[in-house]
Amino acid sequence: MKRSKKLSVLVILASALVFAACGKTEKEKTTEEDVSSISLLRPSWNDLRPASKDLWMWQEYEKMSGVKVNWEEMTDIGEKKNIILTRETLPDAFYQVDWSNGELLKYGQQEMFIPLEDLIKKHAPNLQSFLDENEDVRKGLTSADGHIYATPYLDPYPEGNRTIRLWINKTWLDNLKMEVPKTTAELEKALVAFVNEDPNGNGQKDEQGWYMPSGSIGWTFEQMLMGSFGIGNGGRKALGNFIYIDQDDDIQVTIAADEYKELLKYQRDLYEKGAINQQAFSGVEYDKWTADAAKDTVGAWNWAAPDYIGESVKDNYVAINVLAGPNGDTASLTDSPVAGASSLVITKEAANPGKILEWVDYFYSDEGSEFGYLGKEGVTYNLEDGKKVYIDEILNYKDGIGLGAFQYVDNVYGGYFPYVELPAEIRDAAGRKETPVYADLTEETLPSVMLPDLPATIEEANRSSSIMADVGNYVGQMRVDFVTGKKDIDKEWKTYIETLKKMGVDEYLKIKQTQYKRYKES
């Protein structure tokens, strides 16, 4: 009798379930079926590697996670991203797309992008742990309205790609019996010697001092030297926005500072002596620069890693992270750990945003970081003396190891991927490289503050953009005129400052000071 009752109950329950399933609307059925699939829109890299749907890493992660990604890939996405938001149907999320803080806030308040802070606590324990342990990162992701609208690209290692360094030709220094410069004065002496004393030994006056593709000097060499002239505290993003942190922990504008005037004079002196390439502002593209480098004619240049100049000569150079300036100031050109603040943005269309966060949170774990960069043992890398080394197909790839790995895994090219970057020693070991040791990159030489892009209200973002459009163009032109000697720095400085003020630089400073206060209090 008891068994019969149990059977009857089971039959009734089964019938109810069948009836309920039959009675669901098409929309409800679709939602249940699609709960294990998500749609992501991202930049296209298909000219360099297989499409995302065909990439080994994403096929493998689909098996691991049980989540199928429907990828939409688009070229020139930076120019098209705002138009995409007018489409009738949006993707569930934007992946590896760069949205400014102002855009995140604007579209967040329009409810196009959804707030993530509470969802992260529930569905992304790895990322939440990082935010809990790194207060500056949490602040850097928090918009002016108090919400977090994106997950980040994180790089906690300043000895890696966060720092733009000066690379100087060690072979030439050795030939001239000179030490690696430690001060701006010593650098000037070395660069002048490079262009006058035939350090490459070919009997021709073909050597260049500081030399990079035209237009690079302002955001590489000049920004690094701001630390030497006392206006480098705040990090790369701050300097890129023309601001620094003074001794009173307040925001100031770099391009209006007296120290910047002295920095321009230093560059002018180098240029006049031929120690800065005479085509620093026009006429040299990347291919010409690397071709000249291959002929052993480049004395010094700036970048995060030496391979930017080409495999054949990169080993000729050693890194300088800081140079003591006229008053003994030092600060490396290092970025905030929030290397990208908008790596994954979830839209209002997402049926299950928690599922998307669970999917991406794996890449904020140690295991997920390694999977995204290295792949899997026996498939994309093997163990050699305890180190994870890419397979031969990657190591011997015709266009280099980085693009070789990019044929299999995603998080090695282009930046802004939502994950935590690996330590330099793991990345270097993958390519059988030795990890450089930077003795001059220490706690003492790091900026005391490394700012992310500061949280802005929509009004602040619009006004700042308007002011900086004019100021940026003007400063760029005046840099050319001052450094090349077309205009006298001392005679024209007052006019230069007055012009900046007319363009709204004082208003811009007040906006940035307000944002910094908001950032500290968030």
C-alpha positions as CSV (number, residue, x, y, z in Angstrom):
1,M,0.0,0.0,0.0
2,K,2.8,2.4,0.9
3,R,4.6,1.5,-2.3
4,S,1.4,2.2,-4.4
5,K,1.0,5.6,-2.8
6,K,4.6,6.5,-3.5
7,L,4.2,5.4,-7.1
8,S,1.0,7.5,-7.5
9,V,2.8,10.6,-6.1
10,L,5.7,10.1,-8.5
11,V,3.3,9.8,-11.4
12,I,1.5,13.0,-10.4
13,L,4.8,14.9,-10.0
14,A,6.0,13.7,-13.4
15,S,2.7,14.7,-15.0
16,A,2.9,18.1,-13.3
17,L,6.4,18.7,-14.6
18,V,5.5,17.7,-18.2
19,F,2.4,20.0,-18.0
20,A,4.6,22.8,-16.7
21,A,7.1,22.4,-19.4
22,C,4.4,22.3,-22.1
23,G,2.8,25.4,-20.6
24,K,6.0,27.5,-20.7
25,T,6.1,30.4,-23.2
26,E,8.7,30.3,-26.0
27,K,10.6,33.1,-24.3
28,E,10.8,31.1,-21.0
29,K,12.0,28.0,-22.9
30,T,14.7,30.0,-24.7
31,T,16.0,31.5,-21.5
32,E,16.4,28.1,-19.9
33,E,18.1,26.7,-23.0
34,D,20.5,29.7,-23.3
35,V,21.5,29.8,-19.6
36,S,24.7,28.0,-20.5
37,S,25.5,30.3,-23.5
38,I,26.6,34.0,-23.6
39,S,27.2,36.4,-26.4
40,L,30.3,38.6,-26.3
41,L,31.4,41.4,-28.7
42,R,35.1,42.0,-29.0
43,P,37.8,43.5,-31.2
44,S,38.7,41.3,-34.2
45,W,42.3,39.9,-34.3
46,N,41.5,37.6,-37.2
47,D,44.2,39.1,-39.4
48,L,46.7,37.7,-36.9
49,R,45.2,34.5,-35.6
50,P,42.1,32.2,-35.8
51,A,38.7,33.6,-35.0
52,S,37.8,33.3,-31.3
53,K,35.3,30.5,-32.0
54,D,38.2,28.5,-33.6
55,L,40.9,29.4,-31.1
56,W,42.1,26.5,-29.1
57,M,41.8,28.3,-25.7
58,W,38.2,29.2,-26.1
59,Q,37.2,25.8,-27.4
60,E,39.0,24.2,-24.4
61,Y,37.4,26.6,-21.9
62,E,34.0,25.8,-23.3
63,K,34.6,22.2,-22.3
64,M,36.0,23.2,-18.9
65,S,33.2,25.7,-18.0
66,G,30.2,24.3,-19.8
67,V,29.5,27.7,-21.2
68,K,29.3,28.3,-24.9
69,V,30.3,31.8,-26.1
70,N,28.8,33.2,-29.2
71,W,31.5,35.6,-30.3
72,E,31.0,38.6,-32.4
73,E,34.2,40.2,-33.6
74,M,34.6,43.6,-35.1
75,T,37.4,45.7,-36.6
76,D,37.8,49.4,-35.6
77,I,35.6,48.7,-32.6
78,G,36.8,51.9,-30.9
79,E,35.2,54.0,-33.6
80,K,32.0,51.9,-33.7
81,K,31.3,51.0,-30.1
82,N,28.9,53.9,-29.4
83,I,27.0,53.2,-32.6
84,I,26.7,49.5,-31.4
85,L,24.7,50.7,-28.4
86,T,21.9,52.0,-30.7
87,R,21.3,48.5,-32.1
88,E,18.0,46.8,-31.3
89,T,19.8,43.9,-29.7
90,L,23.0,44.2,-27.7
91,P,25.5,41.5,-26.9
92,D,25.4,40.2,-23.3
93,A,28.8,41.8,-22.7
94,F,31.6,43.7,-24.3
95,Y,34.9,41.9,-24.0
96,Q,38.3,43.7,-24.3
97,V,36.7,46.9,-25.4
98,D,38.1,50.2,-24.0
99,W,35.4,52.4,-22.5
100,S,36.4,55.6,-20.7
101,N,35.3,56.2,-17.1
102,G,32.9,58.9,-18.5
103,E,31.4,56.4,-20.9
104,L,31.0,53.8,-18.3
105,L,29.1,56.2,-16.1
106,K,27.0,57.7,-18.9
107,Y,25.8,54.3,-20.2
108,G,25.5,52.9,-16.6
109,Q,23.2,55.7,-15.7
110,Q,21.2,55.1,-18.9
111,E,20.9,51.5,-17.7
112,M,22.7,50.2,-20.8
113,F,25.5,48.8,-18.6
114,I,24.6,47.1,-15.3
115,P,26.3,47.7,-11.9
116,L,28.5,44.8,-10.9
117,E,29.7,45.4,-7.4
118,D,27.0,43.2,-5.7
119,L,27.2,40.6,-8.4
120,I,30.9,40.4,-8.1
121,K,30.6,39.7,-4.4
122,K,28.2,36.8,-5.1
123,H,29.6,35.3,-8.4
124,A,33.3,36.4,-8.7
125,P,35.2,35.3,-5.5
126,N,38.6,35.6,-7.2
127,L,38.1,39.1,-8.4
128,Q,36.4,40.1,-5.1
129,S,39.4,38.8,-3.1
130,F,41.7,41.0,-5.3
131,L,39.5,44.0,-4.6
132,D,39.4,43.3,-0.9
133,E,43.2,43.1,-0.7
134,N,43.9,46.0,-3.0
135,E,41.9,49.1,-1.9
136,D,43.4,51.3,-4.7
137,V,42.1,48.8,-7.3
138,R,38.6,48.9,-5.9
139,K,38.7,52.7,-5.9
140,G,40.1,52.8,-9.4
141,L,37.1,50.8,-10.7
142,T,34.4,52.7,-8.8
143,S,32.6,55.3,-10.9
144,A,31.5,58.7,-9.6
145,D,28.1,57.4,-8.7
146,G,29.6,54.7,-6.5
147,H,29.0,51.7,-8.9
148,I,31.4,49.4,-10.6
149,Y,30.4,48.9,-14.3
150,A,33.3,46.7,-15.5
151,T,35.8,44.1,-14.6
152,P,39.5,45.0,-15.0
153,Y,42.7,44.0,-16.7
154,L,45.1,43.8,-13.8
155,D,48.9,44.0,-13.8
156,P,50.3,44.0,-10.2
157,Y,53.9,43.8,-11.3
158,P,55.7,47.1,-12.0
159,E,58.8,45.2,-13.2
160,G,56.8,44.0,-16.2
161,N,54.9,45.9,-18.8
162,R,53.6,48.6,-16.4
163,T,56.9,50.5,-16.6
164,I,58.2,52.4,-19.6
165,R,62.0,52.4,-19.3
166,L,64.9,53.9,-21.1
167,W,67.0,51.4,-23.1
168,I,70.6,52.4,-23.7
169,N,73.1,50.7,-26.0
170,K,75.4,48.9,-23.6
171,T,77.8,47.8,-26.4
172,W,78.4,51.4,-27.2
173,L,78.9,52.4,-23.6
174,D,81.5,49.6,-23.3
175,N,83.2,50.7,-26.5
176,L,83.5,54.2,-25.1
177,K,84.4,52.9,-21.6
178,M,81.4,54.7,-20.1
179,E,79.2,53.5,-17.2
180,V,75.4,53.2,-17.5
181,P,74.1,56.7,-16.7
182,K,72.4,57.2,-13.3
183,T,71.6,60.9,-13.7
184,T,70.2,63.2,-16.4
185,A,73.7,64.9,-16.7
186,E,75.3,61.5,-17.2
187,L,72.7,60.6,-19.8
188,E,73.4,63.8,-21.7
189,K,77.2,63.1,-21.7
190,A,76.6,59.5,-23.0
191,L,74.2,60.6,-25.8
192,V,76.5,63.4,-26.9
193,A,79.4,60.9,-27.0
194,F,77.3,58.4,-29.0
195,V,76.8,60.9,-31.9
196,N,80.4,62.2,-31.9
197,E,82.7,59.3,-31.1
198,D,81.8,56.5,-33.5
199,P,80.8,53.9,-30.9
200,N,79.6,51.4,-33.5
201,G,83.2,51.5,-35.0
202,N,82.2,51.7,-38.7
203,G,84.1,54.9,-39.4
204,Q,80.9,56.7,-40.3
205,K,78.9,59.4,-38.4
206,D,75.7,57.4,-38.6
207,E,75.0,57.0,-34.9
208,Q,71.9,58.5,-33.3
209,G,71.5,59.4,-29.6
210,W,67.9,59.1,-28.4
211,Y,65.9,57.8,-31.4
212,M,62.4,56.4,-31.8
213,P,59.6,56.6,-34.4
214,S,58.5,60.3,-34.8
215,G,56.0,61.5,-32.3
216,S,57.0,59.1,-29.5
217,I,59.1,61.5,-27.5
218,G,56.3,63.2,-25.6
219,W,54.7,60.2,-24.1
220,T,57.9,58.1,-23.6
221,F,61.2,60.0,-23.1
222,E,59.6,63.2,-21.8
223,Q,57.2,61.4,-19.4
224,M,59.9,59.3,-18.0
225,L,62.0,62.4,-17.3
226,M,59.2,64.1,-15.5
227,G,60.2,61.9,-12.5
228,S,63.7,63.3,-12.8
229,F,62.4,66.8,-12.7
230,G,60.1,66.4,-9.7
231,I,56.7,66.2,-11.5
232,G,56.5,62.4,-12.0
233,N,54.5,61.3,-8.9
234,G,51.2,59.8,-9.8
235,G,52.2,57.2,-12.5
236,R,51.7,56.9,-16.2
237,K,48.0,57.5,-16.4
238,A,48.3,60.7,-14.3
239,L,51.1,62.0,-16.5
240,G,49.2,61.0,-19.6
241,N,46.4,63.3,-18.3
242,F,48.9,66.1,-17.7
243,I,48.7,65.8,-13.9
244,Y,50.9,64.8,-11.0
245,I,50.7,64.6,-7.2
246,D,52.7,67.2,-5.3
247,Q,54.3,67.0,-1.9
248,D,51.1,68.0,-0.2
249,D,49.2,65.1,-1.8
250,D,47.3,67.4,-4.2
251,I,46.9,67.4,-7.9
252,Q,48.9,69.8,-10.1
253,V,49.2,70.2,-13.9
254,T,52.6,69.0,-15.3
255,I,52.6,71.2,-18.4
256,A,52.2,74.4,-16.5
257,A,54.8,73.7,-13.9
258,D,58.2,75.5,-13.7
259,E,59.8,72.1,-13.5
260,Y,58.3,71.3,-16.9
261,K,60.0,74.4,-18.3
262,E,63.3,73.1,-17.1
263,L,62.6,69.7,-18.6
264,L,61.9,71.3,-22.0
265,K,65.2,73.2,-21.7
266,Y,67.0,69.8,-21.0
267,Q,65.4,68.3,-24.2
268,R,66.3,71.5,-26.1
269,D,69.9,71.1,-25.1
270,L,70.0,67.5,-26.2
271,Y,68.4,68.3,-29.5
272,E,70.7,71.2,-30.2
273,K,73.7,68.9,-29.6
274,G,72.3,66.2,-31.9
275,A,71.7,63.9,-29.0
276,I,68.0,63.6,-29.8
277,N,67.3,62.5,-33.4
278,Q,66.6,65.5,-35.6
279,Q,63.5,63.7,-37.0
280,A,62.0,63.2,-33.5
281,F,58.8,65.0,-34.5
282,S,58.2,63.9,-38.1
283,G,59.6,61.7,-40.9
284,V,60.4,58.4,-39.2
285,E,57.9,55.5,-39.2
286,Y,58.4,52.3,-37.1
287,D,59.7,50.2,-40.0
288,K,62.5,52.8,-40.8
289,W,63.4,52.9,-37.1
290,T,63.8,49.2,-36.7
291,A,65.7,49.0,-40.0
292,D,68.1,51.7,-38.7
293,A,68.4,49.8,-35.4
294,A,69.4,46.7,-37.3
295,K,72.3,48.7,-38.7
296,D,73.4,49.4,-35.2
297,T,72.7,53.2,-35.3
298,V,70.4,53.6,-32.3
299,G,71.8,54.8,-29.0
300,A,68.8,55.0,-26.7
301,W,65.0,54.7,-26.8
302,N,62.0,54.0,-24.5
303,W,59.6,51.1,-24.1
304,A,58.5,48.5,-21.5
305,A,60.5,45.6,-23.1
306,P,63.6,45.5,-25.4
307,D,62.0,43.3,-28.2
308,Y,60.1,46.3,-29.5
309,I,63.3,47.4,-31.4
310,G,63.8,44.0,-33.1
311,E,65.2,40.6,-32.3
312,S,68.5,41.2,-34.0
313,V,69.7,44.0,-31.7
314,K,67.6,43.9,-28.6
315,D,70.3,42.3,-26.5
316,N,72.6,45.3,-27.1
317,Y,70.5,47.3,-24.7
318,V,70.2,47.6,-20.9
319,A,67.4,49.2,-19.0
320,I,67.3,52.4,-17.0
321,N,64.2,52.8,-14.9
322,V,65.1,56.1,-13.2
323,L,67.5,58.9,-13.6
324,A,68.3,61.4,-10.8
325,G,67.5,64.9,-12.0
326,P,69.2,68.2,-11.3
327,N,67.8,68.3,-7.7
328,G,68.1,64.5,-7.1
329,D,64.5,63.7,-7.9
330,T,63.6,60.2,-9.1
331,A,60.3,58.4,-10.0
332,S,59.9,55.6,-12.4
333,L,57.3,55.8,-15.2
334,T,55.0,53.1,-13.8
335,D,51.3,52.5,-14.2
336,S,48.5,51.7,-11.8
337,P,47.7,48.0,-11.3
338,V,44.4,48.8,-13.1
339,A,46.0,48.5,-16.5
340,G,42.5,48.5,-18.1
341,A,39.3,49.5,-16.3
342,S,36.8,48.2,-18.8
343,S,37.8,44.8,-19.9
344,L,34.4,43.1,-19.4
345,V,31.2,45.3,-19.4
346,I,27.8,43.5,-19.0
347,T,24.9,45.0,-20.8
348,K,21.2,45.2,-19.9
349,E,20.5,42.4,-22.5
350,A,22.3,39.7,-20.3
351,A,19.7,37.2,-19.1
352,N,22.1,35.8,-16.5
353,P,24.9,38.3,-15.6
354,G,26.0,36.1,-12.7
355,K,26.8,33.3,-15.1
356,I,29.0,35.7,-17.1
357,L,30.9,36.8,-14.0
358,E,31.4,33.2,-12.9
359,W,32.7,32.5,-16.4
360,V,35.2,35.3,-16.4
361,D,36.2,35.0,-12.7
362,Y,38.3,31.9,-13.5
363,F,40.8,34.2,-15.2
364,Y,41.3,36.2,-12.0
365,S,42.7,33.0,-10.3
366,D,46.3,31.9,-10.5
367,E,45.2,28.8,-12.5
368,G,43.1,30.9,-14.9
369,S,45.8,33.5,-15.4
370,E,48.2,30.7,-16.4
371,F,45.6,29.1,-18.7
372,G,44.9,32.4,-20.5
373,Y,48.6,33.1,-21.2
374,L,50.2,29.6,-21.3
375,G,47.4,27.2,-22.1
376,K,47.7,23.6,-21.0
377,E,50.6,21.3,-20.3
378,G,51.2,18.8,-23.1
379,V,49.2,21.0,-25.6
380,T,50.7,24.5,-25.6
381,Y,53.6,24.1,-23.2
382,N,55.8,21.5,-21.6
383,L,57.8,21.4,-18.3
384,E,61.5,22.0,-18.6
385,D,63.4,21.9,-15.4
386,G,60.3,22.8,-13.5
387,K,59.5,25.7,-15.9
388,K,56.5,26.0,-18.2
389,V,57.9,26.5,-21.7
390,Y,55.9,26.9,-24.9
391,I,55.9,24.1,-27.4
392,D,58.3,24.3,-30.4
393,E,55.5,25.4,-32.8
394,I,55.1,28.5,-30.7
395,L,58.8,29.1,-29.9
396,N,59.7,28.8,-33.7
397,Y,56.7,30.7,-35.0
398,K,57.8,32.8,-38.1
399,D,56.5,36.1,-36.6
400,G,57.9,35.6,-33.1
401,I,56.9,33.9,-29.9
402,G,54.2,36.3,-28.9
403,L,52.2,35.8,-32.1
404,G,53.0,32.1,-32.0
405,A,51.3,31.8,-28.6
406,F,48.4,34.0,-30.0
407,Q,47.6,31.2,-32.4
408,Y,46.5,29.1,-29.4
409,V,45.8,31.4,-26.4
410,D,44.2,34.8,-26.1
411,N,45.8,36.8,-23.3
412,V,49.2,37.5,-24.9
413,Y,48.4,40.2,-27.4
414,G,46.5,43.5,-27.5
415,G,45.9,44.1,-23.8
416,Y,42.7,44.9,-21.9
417,F,41.7,41.2,-21.5
418,P,39.9,40.6,-18.2
419,Y,42.4,38.7,-16.1
420,V,45.4,39.1,-13.8
421,E,48.8,39.4,-15.6
422,L,51.4,36.8,-14.8
423,P,54.7,37.6,-13.1
424,A,57.5,38.4,-15.6
425,E,59.5,35.4,-14.7
426,I,56.7,33.0,-15.7
427,R,56.1,34.9,-19.0
428,D,59.8,35.0,-19.8
429,A,60.3,31.3,-19.0
430,A,57.6,30.4,-21.4
431,G,59.8,31.8,-24.2
432,R,63.0,30.4,-22.7
433,K,64.1,33.9,-21.8
434,E,66.0,35.1,-18.7
435,T,64.0,37.6,-16.6
436,P,65.9,40.9,-16.3
437,V,66.6,42.2,-12.8
438,Y,66.1,45.9,-12.4
439,A,68.2,47.1,-9.5
440,D,66.9,50.7,-9.9
441,L,63.2,49.7,-9.7
442,T,62.6,49.7,-6.0
443,E,59.9,50.8,-3.5
444,E,62.0,54.0,-3.2
445,T,61.9,54.8,-6.9
446,L,58.3,53.9,-7.5
447,P,55.8,56.8,-7.4
448,S,54.3,57.1,-4.0
449,V,50.9,57.2,-5.7
450,M,49.9,55.4,-8.9
451,L,46.6,56.7,-10.1
452,P,44.1,55.0,-12.4
453,D,41.9,57.1,-14.6
454,L,40.1,59.2,-12.0
455,P,36.3,58.8,-11.6
456,A,34.5,61.5,-13.4
457,T,30.9,62.7,-13.5
458,I,29.4,63.0,-17.0
459,E,29.7,66.8,-16.9
460,E,33.3,66.6,-15.7
461,A,34.2,64.1,-18.5
462,N,32.6,66.3,-21.2
463,R,34.3,69.5,-20.0
464,S,37.7,67.9,-19.5
465,S,37.6,66.4,-23.0
466,S,36.6,69.7,-24.5
467,I,39.5,71.5,-22.7
468,M,42.1,68.9,-23.4
469,A,41.3,68.7,-27.1
470,D,42.7,72.2,-27.4
471,V,45.3,72.0,-24.8
472,G,46.7,68.7,-26.0
473,N,47.2,70.0,-29.6
474,Y,48.7,73.3,-28.3
475,V,51.2,71.6,-25.9
476,G,52.2,69.2,-28.7
477,Q,53.0,72.0,-31.1
478,M,54.8,74.0,-28.4
479,R,56.9,71.0,-27.5
480,V,58.1,70.9,-31.2
481,D,58.8,74.6,-31.2
482,F,60.6,74.7,-27.9
483,V,62.7,71.6,-28.3
484,T,63.7,72.3,-31.9
485,G,64.6,75.9,-31.0
486,K,62.0,77.5,-33.2
487,K,60.8,79.4,-30.1
488,D,62.9,80.6,-27.2
489,I,61.6,78.9,-24.0
490,D,62.4,81.7,-21.6
491,K,61.0,84.5,-23.8
492,E,57.8,82.6,-24.7
493,W,57.1,80.9,-21.4
494,K,54.8,83.7,-20.1
495,T,52.8,83.7,-23.3
496,Y,52.6,79.9,-23.2
497,I,51.2,79.9,-19.7
498,E,48.7,82.6,-20.5
499,T,47.5,80.6,-23.5
500,L,47.0,77.5,-21.4
501,K,44.9,79.6,-19.0
502,K,42.8,81.0,-21.8
503,M,42.2,77.4,-22.9
504,G,40.9,76.4,-19.5
505,V,43.8,74.7,-17.8
506,D,42.9,76.2,-14.4
507,E,39.4,74.8,-14.7
508,Y,40.8,71.4,-15.8
509,L,43.0,71.5,-12.7
510,K,40.0,72.1,-10.4
511,I,38.1,69.2,-12.0
512,K,41.0,66.9,-11.5
513,Q,41.4,68.0,-7.9
514,T,37.7,67.3,-7.3
515,Q,38.1,63.9,-8.9
516,Y,41.1,63.0,-6.8
517,K,39.2,63.9,-3.6
518,R,36.3,61.7,-4.7
519,Y,38.7,58.9,-5.5
520,K,40.4,59.1,-2.0
521,E,37.0,59.1,-0.3
522,S,35.4,56.3,-2.3
